[in-house]
Amino acid sequence: MSALIEDVLVTCPYCGEVMELDVDCTGGDQTYYEDCQTCCVAVQLVIMVDDRGNLASATARRDDE
């Protein structure tokens, strides 16, 4: 059984600090923005979920990538 909410650590592409996120895997693949808790810049988050509803990957990207 897959977890509905996954705790994920990603690195802010702007300041390099680690961001802790709670990712809802029930929504499938997602792309959204969340402000870095350290530098307050909006970071694009790309969440990929596999066929069984498990978190496959979480990537933090700059808006200009």
C-alpha positions in Angstrom: 0.0 0.0 0.0 1.4 3.4 -0.9 1.6 6.4 1.4 -0.8 9.2 0.7 1.5 11.9 1.9 5.3 11.6 1.5 7.9 13.7 3.3 10.5 14.8 0.7 13.7 16.8 1.0 14.8 18.8 -2.1 17.5 21.5 -2.5 16.5 25.0 -3.4 18.1 25.8 -6.8 18.5 29.4 -5.8 20.1 29.4 -2.3 21.1 25.7 -1.9 19.2 25.2 1.3 17.3 21.9 1.9 13.5 22.3 1.8 11.2 19.8 3.5 7.9 19.2 1.7 4.8 17.2 2.3 3.8 15.8 -1.1 0.3 14.5 -1.7 0.7 11.4 -3.9 -3.0 11.0 -4.5 -2.9 13.8 -7.2 -0.6 11.9 -9.5 2.1 13.8 -11.4 2.2 17.5 -10.4 4.0 20.7 -11.2 3.5 23.6 -8.9 5.4 26.5 -7.1 6.3 26.8 -3.5 8.4 29.5 -1.8 11.7 28.5 -0.4 11.5 28.7 3.4 15.0 30.3 3.5 15.3 32.7 0.5 11.5 33.2 -0.2 11.9 32.7 -3.9 9.3 30.7 -5.7 10.7 27.3 -6.7 9.1 25.1 -9.4 8.5 21.6 -8.0 8.0 18.7 -10.3 6.5 15.6 -8.6 6.3 12.3 -10.4 4.1 9.4 -9.1 4.3 5.8 -10.3 1.4 3.6 -11.4 0.9 2.3 -7.9 0.6 5.8 -6.3 4.2 5.9 -4.9 6.4 8.9 -5.2 8.8 8.3 -8.0 10.7 11.6 -7.9 10.6 15.2 -6.6 12.6 17.8 -8.4 13.1 21.5 -7.5 13.9 23.8 -10.5 14.5 27.4 -11.2 11.7 29.2 -13.0 14.0 29.9 -15.9 15.1 26.3 -16.6 
